[in-house]
Amino acid sequence: MGKQTKQTICVHCGRTATRMNKKKQPVCTKHKDRKSKDIGCPECGFSMTIKEGRYGYFWGCTGYPGCDKTLSIKKSLKIKKYRDEDVDVVIEEE
């Protein structure tokens, strides 16, 4: 089981997160055993990882310092990542 986390939202559904998964992503009880979420940076295409900041958890680009794009977990719920012939295409839904 993952360790308890401070109050934030689940990276999969947006409900209150109660645990961290194996990749240290905040998840709710329903999604504690689900595969870790992987999203691409909308700016540069590198993968993004969960970071803990002063105001809670957020997605940060692994291309930092070359790319300093960040996303709130809530905003990331609207992003869909598609894979086509080894090219990541990130589409942000309105």
C-alpha positions as CSV (number, residue, x, y, z in Angstrom):
1,M,0.0,0.0,0.0
2,G,1.1,3.6,-0.7
3,K,1.7,6.1,2.1
4,Q,-0.8,8.7,3.2
5,T,-0.6,12.1,1.5
6,K,-1.7,15.6,2.4
7,Q,-5.0,16.7,0.8
8,T,-4.9,16.9,-2.9
9,I,-6.8,15.4,-5.8
10,C,-6.4,12.0,-7.6
11,V,-4.5,12.2,-10.9
12,H,-7.0,9.9,-12.5
13,C,-10.4,11.2,-11.5
14,G,-10.2,14.4,-9.5
15,R,-11.6,13.0,-6.3
16,T,-9.8,13.6,-3.0
17,A,-6.6,11.6,-3.0
18,T,-5.8,9.5,0.1
19,R,-2.6,7.7,-1.0
20,M,0.4,7.8,-3.3
21,N,0.9,5.2,-6.0
22,K,4.2,3.5,-6.8
23,K,5.3,6.6,-8.9
24,K,4.5,8.9,-6.0
25,Q,1.3,10.3,-7.7
26,P,-1.6,11.2,-5.5
27,V,-4.5,8.8,-6.0
28,C,-7.9,8.0,-4.4
29,T,-8.7,4.6,-2.9
30,K,-10.5,3.5,-6.1
31,H,-7.4,4.1,-8.2
32,K,-4.6,3.0,-5.8
33,D,-3.8,-0.1,-7.9
34,R,-4.3,1.5,-11.3
35,K,-1.3,2.0,-13.6
36,S,0.5,5.2,-13.1
37,K,-0.6,8.1,-15.2
38,D,1.8,9.4,-17.8
39,I,1.3,12.7,-19.7
40,G,3.4,14.6,-22.2
41,C,4.3,18.2,-21.9
42,P,2.1,20.4,-24.1
43,E,5.0,22.7,-24.7
44,C,8.0,20.4,-25.6
45,G,6.6,16.8,-25.6
46,F,8.9,15.5,-22.8
47,S,7.1,13.5,-20.1
48,M,5.8,15.2,-17.0
49,T,6.2,14.1,-13.4
50,I,4.4,14.9,-10.2
51,K,6.2,17.5,-8.1
52,E,5.4,18.8,-4.6
53,G,5.4,22.5,-4.2
54,R,4.4,25.1,-1.7
55,Y,0.8,25.0,-2.7
56,G,0.5,21.2,-3.2
57,Y,1.2,18.7,-5.9
58,F,1.4,19.6,-9.6
59,W,2.8,18.2,-12.9
60,G,6.2,19.5,-13.9
61,C,8.1,19.0,-17.2
62,T,11.1,16.7,-17.0
63,G,12.7,19.0,-19.6
64,Y,13.4,21.6,-16.9
65,P,15.2,24.0,-17.0
66,G,14.9,24.1,-20.8
67,C,11.1,23.9,-20.4
68,D,9.4,25.2,-17.3
69,K,5.8,24.2,-18.1
70,T,3.7,23.1,-15.1
71,L,0.1,22.0,-14.9
72,S,-2.2,21.7,-12.0
73,I,-3.6,18.2,-11.4
74,K,-7.1,19.5,-12.1
75,K,-6.1,21.0,-15.4
76,S,-4.3,17.8,-16.4
77,L,-7.5,15.9,-16.2
78,K,-8.6,17.6,-19.4
79,I,-5.5,16.5,-21.3
80,K,-5.6,13.4,-23.5
81,K,-2.3,11.9,-24.7
82,Y,-2.3,9.9,-27.9
83,R,0.6,7.9,-29.3
84,D,1.0,7.6,-33.1
85,E,4.1,5.9,-34.5
86,D,6.3,6.9,-31.6
87,V,5.2,10.5,-31.7
88,D,3.4,11.9,-28.7
89,V,0.6,14.2,-29.5
90,V,-1.0,16.1,-26.6
91,I,-4.5,17.4,-27.2
92,E,-6.1,19.8,-24.7
93,E,-9.9,19.5,-24.6
94,E,-11.9,22.7,-24.0
